[in-house]
Every structure is written in C-alpha cells, then in structure tokens.
Amino acid sequence: HDSVLQLLQSLVESATRAHNTSHRPGVQQSLSGLRFVKPGTKHTTTKSRPSSALLLAGATDWKCLVDLGRKKLVFPPEVYATAQRPDLVLWSKKLHKVILVELTVPAEEGIEAAQLRKEARYLPLCDAINADKVNPWKASLFTVEAGARGFVAHTMRSFLRKLGLPGAKVSSACKDISLIAMRCSYCIYLSRNTEAWDRSRDLLFVQPASATSTESS
C-alpha cells in the first residue's frame, strides 16, 4: 500500500506543480498540442477532454498532503476540523475545494468491497463539509484501487486522467503501479514464515516504464 502510495504521491505532486505553473497569468502556453496540416490535406479533429472537466481547473494554488511515513497527515484545519486521515488530500483556497483520495491495495476479488468500505468511511466527512452552511468549502472523494496481484482498477486510471495526465503517462503509471503491487505481494509471500516484519524496510521504487522503454530502444 505505502509503496503504491509513494508513486501516487509523485504523480499527484508532479501534476499539481505543472498545473499551478503552466496556468498562471502571463505564462506562455506550450505549442506542443498544435497540429499542422499540409496543403491539400483535410483537417481532422480529435476529441480531447475539456479543461473544465479536469479536477484542477480554475485555480493555480493547489496544495497536496500525503499520509505516508512517520509524519502523519493532519487534515487542513482551514478546511475542516477532523481527526480522519485520508491517504491524500488536495485543496485550493481560491476555489474552496478539497479533494480526498483514498488508496486500497486488496486482493483482486475484494476490490469492489474495498471501494464500498472506503466510501462508507469517508463520504460522511465529505457530507459534513458540504453541509456546513458556515463553511464555504466543498469536498469530493475518490477511491482508487490496485489489486495485490497487479490488476489496476479503472478508478485509478480515471483519477489520473482527471488530474490532467495524458493517456500515455496514465498507461505508463499504471504499469509501474502493477509492477510495484506484484513485487511487494511476492515479497510478503516469501516472508510468510517470518515472525516479525522489518518496519525499517525501504518502500519499493521501480524505474518508470517510460524510462525503461527509452533505454531499451
């Protein structure tokens, strides 16, 4: 769980940092998305996700907290007072918008049950934030799941796409998540006869799939 969360933290922080920087007033937008049409050829359009559909649209002050390691997450007090600690919290003061992300790495056959369990745990917190008439903040919850044997649920892909990550990046990230889950599960299996788990063990980090493919070519 924590090894997958470490990768998810990297993806989310990278996406929010890129969004906050590229959408600031006065920052020239990249021309990489432009397509040039040769003379005499017909222009075709491709469907793209509108910016308004992205989670981070409308603000450039997004912050991120992750409940990972010894430093436990404290839910942003300016948003709401609660002792609950979702795995990841994104919030924008400008929009008064907070996003709760809860990761689960269950056995594949337990993904649906895990999603329901996490929703039952954190939806009441979202409802309490949204129902508070004095509090201007609005909350939303995303549960993301990756199977212990490597299956990456659609909830993970959907969340990463809504963060603004391109399709190729999402596919690469899901491959990395799958590899991390499988390797960690195998390590746990090999340690099945060990009486005490080594808590000082480093979290698993794998070389990004995109970098591996580049080197092999």
BALOBA-1460 file (C-alpha; in Angstrom, 3 decimals):
// residues 217
<rec num="1" residu="h" x="0.000" y="0.000" z="0.000"/>
<rec num="2" residu="d" x="2.652" y="2.522" z="1.011"/>
<rec num="3" residu="s" x="4.880" y="1.709" z="-1.967"/>
<rec num="4" residu="v" x="1.988" y="2.330" z="-4.362"/>
<rec num="5" residu="l" x="1.044" y="5.456" z="-2.414"/>
<rec num="6" residu="q" x="4.615" y="6.737" z="-2.762"/>
<rec num="7" residu="l" x="4.321" y="6.533" z="-6.558"/>
<rec num="8" residu="l" x="0.853" y="8.075" z="-6.463"/>
<rec num="9" residu="q" x="2.246" y="10.945" z="-4.392"/>
<rec num="10" residu="s" x="4.897" y="11.581" z="-7.047"/>
<rec num="11" residu="l" x="2.293" y="11.608" z="-9.823"/>
<rec num="12" residu="v" x="-0.104" y="13.923" z="-7.987"/>
<rec num="13" residu="e" x="2.572" y="16.361" z="-6.853"/>
<rec num="14" residu="s" x="4.014" y="16.498" z="-10.362"/>
<rec num="15" residu="a" x="0.576" y="17.116" z="-11.886"/>
<rec num="16" residu="t" x="-0.366" y="19.863" z="-9.426"/>
<rec num="17" residu="r" x="3.023" y="21.551" z="-9.757"/>
<rec num="18" residu="a" x="2.781" y="21.534" z="-13.555"/>
<rec num="19" residu="h" x="-0.795" y="22.806" z="-13.452"/>
<rec num="20" residu="n" x="-0.062" y="25.592" z="-10.965"/>
<rec num="21" residu="t" x="2.887" y="26.761" z="-13.052"/>
<rec num="22" residu="s" x="1.510" y="26.483" z="-16.583"/>
<rec num="23" residu="h" x="-1.857" y="28.108" z="-15.856"/>
<rec num="24" residu="r" x="-0.582" y="31.205" z="-14.096"/>
<rec num="25" residu="p" x="-1.331" y="34.556" z="-15.794"/>
<rec num="26" residu="g" x="1.465" y="35.621" z="-18.113"/>
<rec num="27" residu="v" x="2.844" y="32.104" z="-18.634"/>
<rec num="28" residu="q" x="3.003" y="31.273" z="-22.318"/>
<rec num="29" residu="q" x="1.179" y="28.056" z="-23.103"/>
<rec num="30" residu="s" x="3.032" y="25.239" z="-24.834"/>
<rec num="31" residu="l" x="2.646" y="24.814" z="-28.572"/>
<rec num="32" residu="s" x="3.149" y="21.057" z="-28.341"/>
<rec num="33" residu="g" x="-0.564" y="20.466" z="-28.707"/>
<rec num="34" residu="l" x="-0.786" y="22.243" z="-32.083"/>
<rec num="35" residu="r" x="-1.174" y="20.160" z="-35.234"/>
<rec num="36" residu="f" x="-0.065" y="21.480" z="-38.602"/>
<rec num="37" residu="v" x="-1.955" y="20.466" z="-41.726"/>
<rec num="38" residu="k" x="-0.153" y="20.010" z="-45.022"/>
<rec num="39" residu="p" x="-1.520" y="21.878" z="-48.059"/>
<rec num="40" residu="g" x="-4.177" y="19.865" z="-49.843"/>
<rec num="41" residu="t" x="-4.916" y="17.585" z="-46.898"/>
<rec num="42" residu="k" x="-8.123" y="17.572" z="-44.896"/>
<rec num="43" residu="h" x="-8.066" y="18.789" z="-41.306"/>
<rec num="44" residu="t" x="-9.407" y="16.242" z="-38.838"/>
<rec num="45" residu="t" x="-10.227" y="16.917" z="-35.221"/>
<rec num="46" residu="t" x="-9.700" y="14.585" z="-32.316"/>
<rec num="47" residu="k" x="-11.752" y="14.532" z="-29.177"/>
<rec num="48" residu="s" x="-9.988" y="15.949" z="-26.152"/>
<rec num="49" residu="r" x="-11.030" y="16.340" z="-22.570"/>
<rec num="50" residu="p" x="-12.224" y="19.930" z="-21.950"/>
<rec num="51" residu="s" x="-10.192" y="21.792" z="-19.345"/>
<rec num="52" residu="s" x="-13.346" y="22.443" z="-17.329"/>
<rec num="53" residu="a" x="-13.644" y="18.680" z="-16.754"/>
<rec num="54" residu="l" x="-10.274" y="18.466" z="-15.041"/>
<rec num="55" residu="l" x="-10.115" y="18.380" z="-11.253"/>
<rec num="56" residu="l" x="-7.580" y="21.202" z="-11.004"/>
<rec num="57" residu="a" x="-9.259" y="23.631" z="-13.400"/>
<rec num="58" residu="g" x="-9.983" y="27.141" z="-12.156"/>
<rec num="59" residu="a" x="-7.109" y="27.664" z="-9.710"/>
<rec num="60" residu="t" x="-3.317" y="27.683" z="-9.514"/>
<rec num="61" residu="d" x="-2.896" y="27.450" z="-5.743"/>
<rec num="62" residu="w" x="-3.384" y="23.710" z="-5.273"/>
<rec num="63" residu="k" x="-1.624" y="22.111" z="-2.320"/>
<rec num="64" residu="c" x="-1.103" y="18.448" z="-1.555"/>
<rec num="65" residu="l" x="-0.656" y="16.389" z="1.622"/>
<rec num="66" residu="v" x="0.031" y="12.645" z="1.790"/>
<rec num="67" residu="d" x="-0.359" y="10.348" z="4.795"/>
<rec num="68" residu="l" x="2.883" y="8.469" z="4.310"/>
<rec num="69" residu="g" x="5.727" y="7.545" z="6.621"/>
<rec num="70" residu="r" x="6.249" y="8.662" z="10.190"/>
<rec num="71" residu="k" x="4.917" y="12.159" z="9.575"/>
<rec num="72" residu="k" x="1.189" y="11.591" z="9.834"/>
<rec num="73" residu="l" x="-1.170" y="13.712" z="7.795"/>
<rec num="74" residu="v" x="-3.130" y="16.392" z="9.625"/>
<rec num="75" residu="f" x="-6.254" y="17.349" z="7.708"/>
<rec num="76" residu="p" x="-6.022" y="21.046" z="6.670"/>
<rec num="77" residu="p" x="-7.626" y="22.919" z="9.599"/>
<rec num="78" residu="e" x="-8.712" y="25.786" z="7.351"/>
<rec num="79" residu="v" x="-10.923" y="23.294" z="5.517"/>
<rec num="80" residu="y" x="-12.434" y="21.290" z="8.383"/>
<rec num="81" residu="a" x="-11.577" y="20.015" z="11.861"/>
<rec num="82" residu="t" x="-11.325" y="16.235" z="11.779"/>
<rec num="83" residu="a" x="-9.047" y="13.502" z="13.068"/>
<rec num="84" residu="q" x="-9.552" y="11.423" z="9.926"/>
<rec num="85" residu="r" x="-6.545" y="10.939" z="7.664"/>
<rec num="86" residu="p" x="-7.282" y="10.061" z="4.052"/>
<rec num="87" residu="d" x="-4.246" y="8.874" z="2.117"/>
<rec num="88" residu="l" x="-4.030" y="12.050" z="0.064"/>
<rec num="89" residu="v" x="-5.615" y="15.498" z="0.270"/>
<rec num="90" residu="l" x="-5.650" y="18.189" z="-2.417"/>
<rec num="91" residu="w" x="-7.093" y="21.613" z="-1.730"/>
<rec num="92" residu="s" x="-7.405" y="25.057" z="-3.292"/>
<rec num="93" residu="k" x="-8.100" y="28.093" z="-1.139"/>
<rec num="94" residu="k" x="-9.183" y="30.107" z="-4.179"/>
<rec num="95" residu="l" x="-11.888" y="27.621" z="-5.139"/>
<rec num="96" residu="h" x="-12.613" y="26.477" z="-1.568"/>
<rec num="97" residu="k" x="-12.388" y="22.974" z="-2.984"/>
<rec num="98" residu="v" x="-10.886" y="19.921" z="-1.294"/>
<rec num="99" residu="i" x="-10.312" y="16.506" z="-2.843"/>
<rec num="100" residu="l" x="-9.907" y="13.390" z="-0.706"/>
<rec num="101" residu="v" x="-8.138" y="10.399" z="-2.259"/>
<rec num="102" residu="e" x="-8.123" y="7.004" z="-0.549"/>
<rec num="103" residu="l" x="-5.968" y="4.171" z="-1.888"/>
<rec num="104" residu="t" x="-6.586" y="0.480" z="-1.266"/>
<rec num="105" residu="v" x="-4.479" y="-2.464" z="-2.446"/>
<rec num="106" residu="p" x="-6.676" y="-5.518" z="-1.788"/>
<rec num="107" residu="a" x="-6.841" y="-8.904" z="-3.447"/>
<rec num="108" residu="e" x="-8.466" y="-8.521" z="-6.868"/>
<rec num="109" residu="e" x="-11.669" y="-10.257" z="-5.797"/>
<rec num="110" residu="g" x="-12.032" y="-7.739" z="-2.952"/>
<rec num="111" residu="i" x="-11.700" y="-4.517" z="-4.960"/>
<rec num="112" residu="e" x="-15.412" y="-3.744" z="-5.047"/>
<rec num="113" residu="a" x="-15.809" y="-4.434" z="-1.331"/>
<rec num="114" residu="a" x="-12.770" y="-2.260" z="-0.562"/>
<rec num="115" residu="q" x="-14.227" y="0.605" z="-2.563"/>
<rec num="116" residu="l" x="-17.526" y="0.390" z="-0.683"/>
<rec num="117" residu="r" x="-15.700" y="0.206" z="2.650"/>
<rec num="118" residu="k" x="-13.666" y="3.336" z="1.943"/>
<rec num="119" residu="e" x="-16.724" y="5.221" z="0.698"/>
<rec num="120" residu="a" x="-18.563" y="4.335" z="3.889"/>
<rec num="121" residu="r" x="-15.639" y="5.690" z="5.881"/>
<rec num="122" residu="y" x="-15.014" y="8.996" z="4.126"/>
<rec num="123" residu="l" x="-18.269" y="10.029" z="2.446"/>
<rec num="124" residu="p" x="-19.704" y="11.139" z="5.818"/>
<rec num="125" residu="l" x="-16.740" y="13.517" z="6.161"/>
<rec num="126" residu="c" x="-17.404" y="14.924" z="2.694"/>
<rec num="127" residu="d" x="-21.091" y="15.285" z="3.503"/>
<rec num="128" residu="a" x="-20.277" y="17.088" z="6.761"/>
<rec num="129" residu="i" x="-18.013" y="19.558" z="4.949"/>
<rec num="130" residu="n" x="-20.544" y="20.167" z="2.180"/>
<rec num="131" residu="a" x="-23.498" y="20.517" z="4.564"/>
<rec num="132" residu="d" x="-21.818" y="23.084" z="6.811"/>
<rec num="133" residu="k" x="-23.510" y="26.362" z="5.850"/>
<rec num="134" residu="v" x="-20.843" y="28.426" z="7.599"/>
<rec num="135" residu="n" x="-18.033" y="26.588" z="5.831"/>
<rec num="136" residu="p" x="-17.562" y="27.634" z="2.158"/>
<rec num="137" residu="w" x="-15.515" y="24.543" z="1.295"/>
<rec num="138" residu="k" x="-16.804" y="21.764" z="-0.950"/>
<rec num="139" residu="a" x="-15.385" y="18.261" z="-0.754"/>
<rec num="140" residu="s" x="-15.243" y="15.298" z="-3.109"/>
<rec num="141" residu="l" x="-13.923" y="11.763" z="-2.630"/>
<rec num="142" residu="f" x="-12.001" y="9.493" z="-4.973"/>
<rec num="143" residu="t" x="-11.320" y="5.889" z="-4.031"/>
<rec num="144" residu="v" x="-8.545" y="4.320" z="-6.115"/>
<rec num="145" residu="e" x="-7.676" y="0.637" z="-6.100"/>
<rec num="146" residu="a" x="-4.818" y="-1.549" z="-7.309"/>
<rec num="147" residu="g" x="-5.017" y="-5.318" z="-6.928"/>
<rec num="148" residu="a" x="-2.343" y="-7.121" z="-4.934"/>
<rec num="149" residu="r" x="-1.636" y="-9.339" z="-7.957"/>
<rec num="150" residu="g" x="-1.151" y="-6.411" z="-10.318"/>
<rec num="151" residu="f" x="-4.590" y="-5.513" z="-11.655"/>
<rec num="152" residu="v" x="-5.113" y="-1.744" z="-11.722"/>
<rec num="153" residu="a" x="-8.771" y="-0.792" z="-11.322"/>
<rec num="154" residu="h" x="-10.485" y="1.722" z="-13.613"/>
<rec num="155" residu="t" x="-10.857" y="4.064" z="-10.634"/>
<rec num="156" residu="m" x="-7.099" y="4.638" z="-10.670"/>
<rec num="157" residu="r" x="-6.991" y="5.345" z="-14.402"/>
<rec num="158" residu="s" x="-9.990" y="7.657" z="-14.175"/>
<rec num="159" residu="f" x="-8.475" y="9.680" z="-11.334"/>
<rec num="160" residu="l" x="-5.132" y="10.107" z="-13.096"/>
<rec num="161" residu="r" x="-6.859" y="11.251" z="-16.291"/>
<rec num="162" residu="k" x="-8.939" y="13.773" z="-14.355"/>
<rec num="163" residu="l" x="-5.713" y="15.149" z="-12.891"/>
<rec num="164" residu="g" x="-4.769" y="16.101" z="-16.435"/>
<rec num="165" residu="l" x="-2.225" y="13.377" z="-17.154"/>
<rec num="166" residu="p" x="-2.083" y="12.385" z="-20.851"/>
<rec num="167" residu="g" x="-3.100" y="8.880" z="-21.850"/>
<rec num="168" residu="a" x="0.462" y="7.672" z="-22.414"/>
<rec num="169" residu="k" x="1.502" y="8.870" z="-18.957"/>
<rec num="170" residu="v" x="-1.510" y="7.190" z="-17.355"/>
<rec num="171" residu="s" x="-0.718" y="3.884" z="-19.078"/>
<rec num="172" residu="s" x="2.928" y="4.101" z="-18.000"/>
<rec num="173" residu="a" x="1.959" y="4.928" z="-14.411"/>
<rec num="174" residu="c" x="-0.488" y="2.019" z="-14.244"/>
<rec num="175" residu="k" x="2.237" y="-0.366" z="-15.450"/>
<rec num="176" residu="d" x="4.502" y="0.887" z="-12.670"/>
<rec num="177" residu="i" x="1.722" y="0.543" z="-10.087"/>
<rec num="178" residu="s" x="1.033" y="-3.012" z="-11.274"/>
<rec num="179" residu="l" x="4.715" y="-3.961" z="-11.020"/>
<rec num="180" residu="i" x="5.043" y="-2.472" z="-7.535"/>
<rec num="181" residu="a" x="1.953" y="-4.326" z="-6.285"/>
<rec num="182" residu="m" x="3.144" y="-7.665" z="-7.681"/>
<rec num="183" residu="r" x="6.691" y="-7.360" z="-6.344"/>
<rec num="184" residu="c" x="5.501" y="-6.314" z="-2.893"/>
<rec num="185" residu="s" x="2.997" y="-9.162" z="-2.750"/>
<rec num="186" residu="y" x="5.701" y="-11.640" z="-3.719"/>
<rec num="187" residu="c" x="7.974" y="-10.253" z="-1.009"/>
<rec num="188" residu="i" x="5.166" y="-10.678" z="1.543"/>
<rec num="189" residu="y" x="4.642" y="-14.239" z="0.320"/>
<rec num="190" residu="l" x="8.335" y="-15.066" z="0.729"/>
<rec num="191" residu="s" x="8.190" y="-13.625" z="4.252"/>
<rec num="192" residu="r" x="5.152" y="-15.671" z="5.263"/>
<rec num="193" residu="n" x="7.123" y="-17.656" z="7.839"/>
<rec num="194" residu="t" x="8.829" y="-14.612" z="9.334"/>
<rec num="195" residu="e" x="7.533" y="-13.868" z="12.823"/>
<rec num="196" residu="a" x="8.217" y="-10.105" z="12.754"/>
<rec num="197" residu="w" x="8.072" y="-7.746" z="9.775"/>
<rec num="198" residu="d" x="11.024" y="-5.403" z="9.346"/>
<rec num="199" residu="r" x="9.443" y="-1.950" z="9.640"/>
<rec num="200" residu="s" x="12.696" y="-0.274" z="8.616"/>
<rec num="201" residu="r" x="12.462" y="-1.838" z="5.154"/>
<rec num="202" residu="d" x="12.501" y="0.788" z="2.396"/>
<rec num="203" residu="l" x="9.429" y="1.249" z="0.248"/>
<rec num="204" residu="l" x="9.674" y="-0.257" z="-3.218"/>
<rec num="205" residu="f" x="10.581" y="2.081" z="-6.050"/>
<rec num="206" residu="v" x="10.693" y="0.924" z="-9.666"/>
<rec num="207" residu="q" x="12.210" y="2.684" z="-12.629"/>
<rec num="208" residu="p" x="9.391" y="4.325" z="-14.625"/>
<rec num="209" residu="a" x="8.264" y="2.222" z="-17.576"/>
<rec num="210" residu="s" x="8.744" y="5.172" z="-19.926"/>
<rec num="211" residu="a" x="12.413" y="5.447" z="-18.961"/>
<rec num="212" residu="t" x="12.949" y="1.694" z="-19.394"/>
<rec num="213" residu="s" x="11.447" y="1.678" z="-22.875"/>
<rec num="214" residu="t" x="13.601" y="4.650" z="-23.872"/>
<rec num="215" residu="e" x="16.795" y="2.941" z="-22.725"/>
<rec num="216" residu="s" x="15.967" y="-0.362" z="-24.428"/>
<rec num="217" residu="s" x="15.370" y="1.377" z="-27.720"/>
